[in-house]
Amino acid sequence: MQVIRLKTPSMQGQIYIGKDVIENRLPLLVQGQKNFVVTDSNVKNLYEKWFETHFPNTEIFVLPAGEEHKTFSSLNAILEKMAGAGLHRSSRVFAVGGGVVGDIGGLAAALYMRGISLVQIPTTLLSQVDSSVGGKTAVDLGGVKNIVGAFYQPQEVLIDPAFLQTLPNREIECGLGEIVKYAALSGEIFDLLESNIERLRDLEFLQTLIPACVSHKARVVEADEKETGERKSLNVGHTTGHAIELSSGLSHGESVLYGMLLETRMAIEAGVCEREYGERLFAIVQRAISAKVDFSNIERDAEKAKSDKKNNDDGKIAMSVAKAKNQWTVFSLPFDEYKAELKKAIEF
């Protein structure tokens, strides 16, 4: 079992990674207070006996699976159930699931009585390598992803790779999107992916990268919890990726891969990203993608990028992009120029 400590101004938490983390940590965390679980229908159906074993006599809110349920109405239903269960400030929320459950469950914990204890138990590759760590919580609003939320750190994150054995192939690619993002930021992860290019869908290989991805994110979050500087690096591929996700039906990770593909090409052509390195990164991203997307309405996707929360008030579209190995930068373009360059970039 590997332990990564994450110390931020708001909380000092711990991240446990390994096949024995549930047995070693969960029994300790459920003792001594009233508990409440947020999960989704897919996870609940797959792990019915697991919930009975680890959370007997515990109120469990089951969210319908899917990003479309990460809404204010779902959040309100969770909060009403928490109040009905008689939770107090000493109570604890366990978010057991993927990124959607972690986002909305974390936000419910942040809001209830102005904040109660939160434990994240991620069950997907994407949530294990990325979203369960760092304290970002949110719901979607008005067709804009994660526009309403809070920074709220979990007390602990329990990452057990055993959950990954039940993932469908598409969910593996979804997690791969975030792993490739870390390759754009970390030379160590870049080298591992480039030298194992034939194993990008090998779950046994991918789960060995979890500690490296989590350690990288933990270092960044410790330095910049509220995303005023270095944490913006973790948005690589996400500006255009979020726009594609909202209009294409692709998963978050698949959309991030396409976002990286297009934004890397734009950065190379603008001279922002070193060409030789950028082409190598581009090759990794291309190899990681299997999902198909229709770019016939790219102007619609560009319009959606206007509302991305990473943009400033200057009307420009802000993208975090790789600059060179172990280097990144924010690359901004006026909207009309962004739209024009996006049209060129889809011809990869």
N, C-alpha and C positions, 0 to 999 in steps of 0.2 A: 504494500500500500504506500503510495506516494502522497506526501502532504505539502501543499503550497499555501503559504500564509499571505494574505492580502490585507495590507494595512492602508486604510484611507482616512481622511479627516472625519468621515461620518461613522466608520465602523472598522474594527479589525476582525476579519473572518478567516475561515480556513476552508481550503478546497482539498478534498480527499479523492484520490484516483486509484482504482484497483478493483479486482474481483471480490475482495473481502470487505469493502467499505460498508455495505448495507448491514452485514452481520456485526461488524465492529462498532459502527457509529449510530445506526438508527435506533436500536433499543435504548440507548442513552438519551437520545433527543426526544423521544416520545414520553419520557417519564416526567412527572412533576407538574404538569400543566394540562389545560384543556387544549386539544389539537383539532385542526381543521385541514382537510385535504382538498386541493383543486387538481383535477385531472381531466382527460378528455375521453370520449366514448371509445376510441380505438385502444388506448392504453388500458382502460378499465376492462374491456372485453378480453384483452390478451392476458391480463395479470390479475384476474378475479381472485384467485387463491392467494396471490402475493399480498393483495390489499387486506384480505381476511386475516392473514398471518401477522402482518406488521401494523395494521391499523384497526384492531377490533374495537367495536363500540365507538367508532369515530365518524363524525359527519363528513361525508364525501360529496363534493359538488362535481358532477360530471358535465363538462362542457361538450356540446357537439363538436366533433373534430373539424378543423378547417379554419383558415385565416379569416373567412367571412364572418366568423362568430366572435372575432376579437373586437367587440363593440361596446359602447356605453351601456346598451341594454343588458348584455351579458355581465358586464362589470357590476351593474346595479343588482342583478339577480344574485351574484356571488355575495355582495355586501349584505343584502337582505338575509341570505341564508346564514351568514356569519353572525349577524345580530340575533337571528332566531335561535341559533345554537348557543347563545349566551356567552360568546367569547369576551374575554377581558384583555386588558393591556398585558397581562402575564401569559396570554395564550400564544399558540404558535401555528403558523400556516406552513403546510408542506405542498409545494408545487411539483407534481409528479407528471412529467410529460415532455413534449418538445418545446419549441420556441414560443408558440402561441400560449400554451399553458404557463410557461415561465413568465412571459410578459404580463398577462392579465392577472395571474395569481400573485405575482410580485406587486403589481399596482394595487390590488385589493389589500394586501398586507400593509402597504405604505399608507393607504388612506384610512383604514379602519382604526378608530381611536388615535389618529395621527401617527400610526405606525406600531405594528406588533412584530414579534420575531418571525423570521422567514427562513425556511430551508428549501433549497432548490435540489431536486432529484431529476436530472435530465435523462431522457430515455432515447433521444435520437442523436445521430452523429453530429448534426448541426448544433444542437444545444449543448452537447458534451464538449465540443471543441471551441464554442464561442458564446452563445447567447445566455447560458446560465451563469456566466462569470462577468462581473463588472457592474451589476446593479442597475442596468437599464430596464425600466418597466414601461408599458404603454398599451394603449388601444388605438385603433384606427378611427378616423373621423372624416366624413365627407369625401371618401375616396382617396384620402391621403394616409399613407402608412405611418403608424407610430407617431402621429402628430401631437397626441395628448398623453403625457406620462410623467414619470418622476425618476430621479436617481435614488435607488433604495437598495442598499447592499444586503444580501442574505447573510445570516449568521454562519451558515455552512453550506457548501455545495458537495453533494455526494455523487461522484461519477463512477458508475459501475458499467464497464464495457459489455457485461453479459446482456444488458438490455438490447444491444445492437443486433443480436442474433435473430431477432424477429422483424428487422427492418426490411421492407421491400426495396428492390434495386433503386427505385426512383428516390427514395429517402437517402440512400447512400450518396447518390449524386448531389442531392441537396446539401449534405454535409461537406462534400468535396468542394463545393463552391467556396465555403468559408476557409477550408484548408488551403486552397490555392490563393485566397486573399492573403493568408499569412505567409505564403511563399513569396508574395510580392514585397513583403516587409522584412522578412527574415532570411538572410543568406543561408542559414543552416537548413531551414525548411525548403527553401528553393533548391538547394543541392540534393536533398533527399528525394524530392519529387522528380527532378530532372534525371537523376540516376536510377530511378525506379519507375520510369515513364510507362512501362508495360503493366504496372501494378496499381494504376490509379483507381480501379474498381475492386481491388482486393481488400476486403474488409479487415483481414488479419493484419495487413500492412498499414492501412489507414488508422486503425486504432492505436498503433504504436506512436502515431504523431500527436495524439491527444495531449500528453504532458508538455510537449514543446509548444503547441498552440496556446494552451492555457497559461503556461509560464510567460510567454511573450505578452499575452493580454494582461496578465496580472501586473507585470512591470509597467506597462503603459498606463493602466488604470491608477496604480499607485502614484504615478507622476502627474496625472491629469484626470482626476475623477469626473469632473463636470464637463469635459470635452471643450476646453478653451484653447487647447494647443495640440500636444502630441496625440491625444486620443482621436483626433480627426483622422489620423492615419488609418484607423480601423474601418473607415468608410470607403476604402478602395473598392471600386466597382459598384458602389451602392447608389449613387445619384441616378445614373441611367438604369441601373439594375432595378431600383424601386419603381421607376416609370414603366419598365417592361413588365414587371410583376403585376402591376395594377391593370394592365391592358391585355396580357397574353394568356393568363391561366397557368403560367409556369410557376413552379415553387420558388421560394425565396432564394435558395442556393443556386438553382438553375439560372435564375434571373441575374444574380450577382456574377455568375460566370460570363453571361452575355454582356453585362455592364463592364466587366473588366476587359473583355475582348474589344469592345468598341472604344472605351476610354483609353486603353493602352495604345490602340492604333492612332487615335486622335493626338495623344501626347507625343508619340513618336514623330508624327508628321509635323507637329508644331515645334519640335526640337526640345520639348520639355523632358522627355524620357530618352535616355541614351539608346541609340538605335540597336546596337548589337545585343545589349541586355534585354531591351524591350522585345526584340524578335524572339529571343529565347523564352521569355515569359509568355509571349503570345502563343508560342508553340505548345507550352504546357496547358494553357487555358483551352486552346482548340482541342487538344487531346482529351481534356476532361469533359467536354460537352458532347452529349448525345441527343438531348432534347432539341426539337426543331421549333423555330419561332417564325411567325409571319411578319416580315418587315414592310409589308406593302403600305402600311399606314404609319410610317415612322414619324410623320409630323405630329400625329396624335400622341405618340410616346414622348416626343420632345416637349409638347405642351404640358404633359404631366410632370416633367422635370422642373417646371417653373415653380411648383408648389412644394418642392422638397425643402425640408426644414434646415438643410445644410447650407442653403443659399443665404447671402447677405441681402441688405436692402438696396444694393446698387444695381439690381436687375440682371446681374450676371449669374450664370449657372456654375456652381462650384463643385469640382470633382477632386477627390483625393486620388493621386496616381503614383505609381512607382516612378522614380527618377533614375535610379541606378541600383545596383545591388546594395541592400541595406539602407537605401535612401528613398524618401518619398517627398511629395510636395502637394500643395493645393493648386490646381490648375483651373482657372476661371475664364469663361468666355461670355461675351454678350449673347443674349438669347438667339438672335438671328444668325450669328456666327456659329454658335453651338449647333443649331438646327442644320446648317449647311454642312458642317464638318461631320455630323452624325450621319447624314445621307451618304457622304463619301465613305465613311468607315464601314458601313454595312456591306460594302463590296469586297469583303475579305476572301 
